[in-house]
Amino acid sequence: MDLKQLQYFVVSVESGSFKKAAEMLYTTQPHISKSIKNLETELNVQLLERKARGVEVTESGKKIYEYACNMLVDASRMQQWKKTRKCCV
């Protein structure tokens, strides 16, 4: 699992669609779909229900969404911290 997969998942949940998520993230719908499928396989749980008009988060997906949001916020904080350090190791 990597941060990009988590970002794809979070944006898909928030937009309700792989297509909309792909547009927002400047990638393709099949790439988003495949990345999330790989995440589901790795976690051994269905995160999203694929519907004719988009996606809907599952109960398990709601918990993973919460974790993913926290991880993305923390990763962003670490990047900001790195940028503001005055000395390098």
C-alpha positions in Angstrom: 0.0 0.0 0.0 1.2 3.5 -0.7 0.0 7.1 -0.3 -1.0 7.4 -3.9 -3.5 4.4 -3.5 -4.9 6.0 -0.4 -5.3 9.4 -2.1 -7.1 7.7 -5.0 -9.4 5.9 -2.6 -10.1 9.1 -0.6 -10.9 11.2 -3.7 -13.1 8.3 -5.1 -15.1 8.2 -1.9 -15.5 12.0 -1.8 -16.4 12.3 -5.4 -18.5 9.2 -5.6 -17.0 8.2 -8.9 -13.7 6.8 -10.3 -14.2 9.0 -13.4 -14.6 12.2 -11.3 -11.6 11.1 -9.1 -9.5 10.5 -12.2 -10.4 14.0 -13.6 -9.5 15.6 -10.3 -6.2 13.7 -10.0 -5.2 14.1 -13.6 -5.0 10.4 -14.3 -7.2 7.8 -16.0 -10.3 6.0 -14.6 -8.8 2.5 -15.3 -5.7 3.5 -13.3 -7.8 4.7 -10.3 -10.0 1.5 -10.5 -6.9 -0.8 -10.7 -5.1 1.0 -7.8 -8.1 0.7 -5.5 -8.7 -2.9 -6.5 -5.1 -3.6 -5.6 -5.6 -1.9 -2.2 -8.7 -4.0 -1.6 -6.8 -7.2 -2.5 -3.9 -6.2 -0.2 -6.3 -5.4 2.7 -8.6 -8.4 1.8 -11.7 -6.3 2.1 -14.1 -4.6 -0.3 -13.8 -0.9 0.2 -16.2 0.4 -2.5 -19.3 -1.0 -4.1 -19.2 -0.4 -7.9 -22.5 0.9 -9.1 -23.8 1.9 -12.5 -23.5 5.5 -11.6 -20.4 5.6 -9.5 -19.1 4.1 -6.3 -20.4 3.8 -2.7 -18.2 3.2 0.3 -18.8 0.0 2.3 -18.8 -0.2 6.1 -15.3 -1.4 6.1 -14.4 1.3 3.6 -15.7 3.9 6.0 -13.1 2.9 8.6 -10.3 2.7 6.0 -11.4 6.1 4.7 -10.9 7.6 8.2 -7.4 6.0 8.5 -6.5 7.0 5.0 -7.5 10.7 5.6 -5.4 10.8 8.8 -2.4 9.2 7.0 -2.6 11.7 4.2 -2.8 14.6 6.6 0.1 13.3 8.5 2.2 12.8 5.4 1.4 16.4 4.3 2.5 17.6 7.8 5.8 15.7 7.4 6.4 17.2 4.0 5.8 20.7 5.4 8.1 20.0 8.3 10.8 18.9 5.9 10.5 22.1 3.9 10.8 24.3 7.0 13.8 22.7 8.5 16.8 25.0 8.6 19.5 22.3 8.7 20.0 19.1 6.8 21.3 15.8 8.0 
